[in-house]
Amino acid sequence: MTINLKDKVVLITGSTGGLGKATAKALLEKGAKLALLDLDQAAIQAQVEELGGETNAFGCAANVCSLQDLEQCYAAVHRHFGRIDVVIANAGVGYTEPLETMTEQSFEKMIDVNLSGVFRTFKAALPYVTQTQGHLLAVSSMAAFVNAPLNSHYAATKAGVLAFCNSLRVELRHLGISVGTIHPTFFKTPMTDAIMDSHCSKLVFNNYRGIWKFVDAQKVVQQLVESIEQRKQLVTAPSGLWVVAKASGLLRPLVERIGFRKDRVEKAVRQTIAEY
């Protein structure tokens, strides 16, 4: 059963980030009503006004590290719009660092936002999407399949999100709820700009050339919206990367040999440690 997004209520966490903003605009063009959740109330309110005011969008400040925050915002969204049909777990953080300089706090922050945050987002959503036989979508990454050096914590969270959603899909199907993941490769957002401008990231990913080249952010958004409409289980962006996703175990040695040259990785690790 497909989803016609006209007048459907779509909730997005991390709504004021690059992907969140672009997704919200694309969904509005489809006729959806938007529930926008992020950390900064002023930024959320500005986004609401940009999208045409509270007839089209409702904003609520929430931290995905707090289930109470999310539950309160979902209740407020339901009071405002009367329903919640789709939930996009988009909030996330990312940074590169080797294990030698990685702290327990850094690792746990990544897990808390990127993985536990998806759990909380979907946990709070369950009563509402049960009523509407809705759709849950988690923004994962190609890092779920291609596990880059200096990104062990990030890769762990994104692979965890995939496993979490694969399990939930089977668990919730009797309720009419569908569950999907989207796995983009590199595309331009303020968060990725901050990561990718670092010297060690450029070393590891060959200055974003070859197999690490950027994809058009609008194509990622288009595939994300289509994945909701079609209730797809798994989408890669660009779509051609589905081969890597489906055969990640078989292709991993080849990708590691081509994509992560030993000299570049070693230099990146040593430089990061020296700067620590």
PyMOL commands that set and color helices and strands:
alter all, ss='L'
color gray80, all
select helices_A, chain A and resi 18-29+41-50+67-81+104-132+142-144+152-175+190-196+199-204+206-208+210-212+217-229+239-246+248-259+262-275
alter helices_A, ss='H'
color red, helices_A
select strands_A, chain A and resi 9-13+33-38+57-61+86-89+135-139+178-184+234-237
alter strands_A, ss='S'
color yellow, strands_A
deselect
rebuild
show_as cartoon
